[in-house]
């Protein structure tokens, strides 16, 4: 019960306002998860745990550039972290649900630690 089924590929989030969902993809070197409010993706997160993390960074960089090409903002693409594990987050549809910003950052970090502790503990 500790992980509330959050490690399944598709899970409903236990939040009062129903409709929040989580999609998670796992592989050997890391994971990706997206938080939705109904059908609207709010954030997409990538966790890298393998030192060969270039493909994960390339994916997040392409997604970031795609999002900022559609809606230009003055954000600077951060540099890839020098060591793993790392988490990168791309904000997608948060403007449709700005109240979710109150809890999403905490959730992203908790989900990351759940993945590190329950899935990737023996990886490094």
Secondary structure as GFF3:
##gff-version 3
##sequence-region A 1 124
A	DSSP	beta_strand	10	12	.	.	.	ID=ss1
A	DSSP	beta_strand	20	27	.	.	.	ID=ss2
A	DSSP	beta_strand	30	37	.	.	.	ID=ss3
A	DSSP	beta_strand	40	48	.	.	.	ID=ss4
A	DSSP	alpha_helix	54	70	.	.	.	ID=ss5
A	DSSP	beta_strand	86	91	.	.	.	ID=ss6
A	DSSP	three_ten_helix	94	96	.	.	.	ID=ss7
A	DSSP	three_ten_helix	98	100	.	.	.	ID=ss8
A	DSSP	alpha_helix	101	118	.	.	.	ID=ss9
###
